[in-house]
Amino acid sequence: MTLIFSFGLWLVNHFFMNSRKTPSHFETTPPRRLEPVRRARRPRGLVDEIVETLAASIREGQLQTGDKLPTEAEIMVRFDVSRTVVRESLSKLQASRLVETRHGIGTFVLPPQEAGNFKITAEDFATVADVISVLELRISLETEAAGLAAQRRTPENLTALETALHVFDDSIHQNSDAVPPDFRFHMEVARATGNRHFADLMTYLGTMIIPRTRVNTAHSAPEGRMNYLKRVNSEHESIYNAIRDQDPEAARAAMRIHLSNSRERLRRGNNAHTMQPSGELPDILLKPLTQS
């Protein structure tokens, strides 16, 4: 019994003393240094990054027509990429007709090109089908714009929309077709999206997207010009209310109904008169192209 007790006491003492010592491995081994984490960089992503950066510099005027781009070596250093990536990036810019490469000299910025194949001019509104086609384009674009506007609108956006509504109402009582305030309201919806591309497209299209710039729908409406325009502005108010209440689905629905109603009003107005064999708008509806 005494032997067992003595052995147990030795074990306790042995482990107690050893636990107070620091292992020699930790005394002699220096702390390990953590190597920086290197993220994998995909060449395709690098190409897009370079293209977008240089294209933005051209669009924003930092690089003007005729300016020479930095050399391949300079671009390699700036973006920390290989020569292959740089050359692929320059090829993309050339394909976009933003730059041209003169062998042995360098790469230069080209003059701004006309918008691609997409173009809507006053001549594209010569028939009822043309006007309706643009309305269908607007339905697809502006319906979503209204939904985004409801999500993102600011107090300033609401004020601008309210002003457009009031100006429209004033125009109704001034024997006007109210085209400018009509366009203004739709432009303010586009701006309220917070996405500049919606507003840019509206700016590009201009007031000619309003059917009344080409068709006398207000004056030929059965209910008369004033009631017709009041109904149009009432539909604008429904869009505004949904945007104000931040209800995206209601805003989309209100915009779709408004533009679909415009399409139907145009069809009804046209059906009340005789169509020409060519499909052109009858004289009583058609306005001169210069009034766009």
Summary of the structure (lengths in Angstrom):
residues: 292
radius of gyration: 34.3
end to end distance: 114.8
largest distance: 126.2
contacts: 774
relative contact order: 0.09
helix: 65%
strand: 4%
